[in-house]
Amino acid sequence: MSKMEQRDAEARRAAQALWSKNQQRTEEVLKDKEKARQADALKTARLRELRMAKIAADEKVAADDPPVAKPSAPVRRKTRKSATV
């Protein structure tokens, strides 16, 4: 092998090593993103369940207790002011 071929081979190996390292880093980042997405999905599902349970409990309480009638405000009748001419 000539010196030029050796340099090319070394450069190719170095480039391949960098490429492999970059690919490995990319895979790790994708795995981390997927873990974060799954954690977010679990959190959202848990919060949704809690909200639905609260709504159901509120509806049950509302169904058990009849609504209390509020006294209506007295109706004010508008009086006509006589026009002074």
C-alpha positions as CSV (number, residue, x, y, z in Angstrom):
1,M,0.0,0.0,0.0
2,S,1.2,3.4,-0.8
3,K,1.2,6.3,1.7
4,M,-1.8,7.8,0.0
5,E,-3.8,4.6,0.3
6,Q,-2.9,4.3,4.0
7,R,-4.0,7.9,4.6
8,D,-7.3,7.2,2.8
9,A,-7.8,4.1,4.8
10,E,-7.1,5.9,8.1
11,A,-9.4,8.8,7.2
12,R,-12.1,6.3,6.2
13,R,-11.7,4.5,9.6
14,A,-11.8,7.8,11.5
15,A,-14.9,9.0,9.6
16,Q,-16.6,5.6,10.2
17,A,-15.8,5.8,13.9
18,L,-17.3,9.4,14.0
19,W,-20.3,8.2,12.1
20,S,-20.9,5.3,14.4
21,K,-20.6,7.5,17.5
22,N,-23.0,10.0,16.0
23,Q,-25.5,7.2,15.2
24,Q,-25.2,5.8,18.7
25,R,-25.8,9.3,20.2
26,T,-28.9,9.8,17.9
27,E,-30.3,6.5,19.1
28,E,-29.9,7.4,22.7
29,V,-31.6,10.8,22.1
30,L,-34.5,9.1,20.4
31,K,-34.8,6.6,23.3
32,D,-34.8,9.5,25.8
33,K,-37.5,11.3,23.9
34,E,-39.6,8.2,23.8
35,K,-39.3,7.7,27.5
36,A,-40.3,11.3,28.1
37,R,-43.3,10.9,25.8
38,Q,-44.4,7.8,27.6
39,A,-44.0,9.6,31.0
40,D,-46.1,12.5,29.7
41,A,-48.8,10.1,28.4
42,L,-48.9,8.3,31.8
43,K,-49.2,11.7,33.6
44,T,-51.9,12.9,31.2
45,A,-53.9,9.6,31.7
46,R,-53.6,9.8,35.5
47,L,-54.8,13.5,35.5
48,R,-57.7,12.6,33.1
49,E,-58.8,9.8,35.5
50,L,-58.7,12.1,38.5
51,R,-60.7,14.7,36.6
52,M,-63.3,12.2,35.5
53,A,-63.6,10.8,39.1
54,K,-64.1,14.4,40.4
55,I,-66.7,15.1,37.8
56,A,-68.5,11.8,38.6
57,A,-68.4,12.6,42.4
58,D,-69.7,16.1,41.8
59,E,-72.6,14.8,39.7
60,K,-73.4,12.3,42.4
61,V,-73.5,14.9,45.0
62,A,-75.6,17.1,42.8
63,A,-78.0,14.3,42.2
64,D,-78.2,13.4,45.9
65,D,-78.9,16.9,47.1
66,P,-81.8,18.6,45.5
67,P,-81.0,22.2,44.4
68,V,-82.1,24.8,46.9
69,A,-84.4,27.3,45.4
70,K,-83.0,30.8,45.7
71,P,-85.4,33.5,46.7
72,S,-86.0,35.6,43.7
73,A,-85.2,39.3,43.8
74,P,-88.2,41.6,43.9
75,V,-89.3,42.8,40.5
76,R,-88.9,46.5,40.2
77,R,-91.5,48.1,38.0
78,K,-90.3,51.0,36.0
79,T,-92.4,54.1,36.6
80,R,-93.0,56.6,33.9
81,K,-91.9,60.0,34.7
82,S,-94.4,62.6,33.7
83,A,-93.0,64.9,31.2
84,T,-93.0,68.5,32.3
85,V,-93.9,70.8,29.6
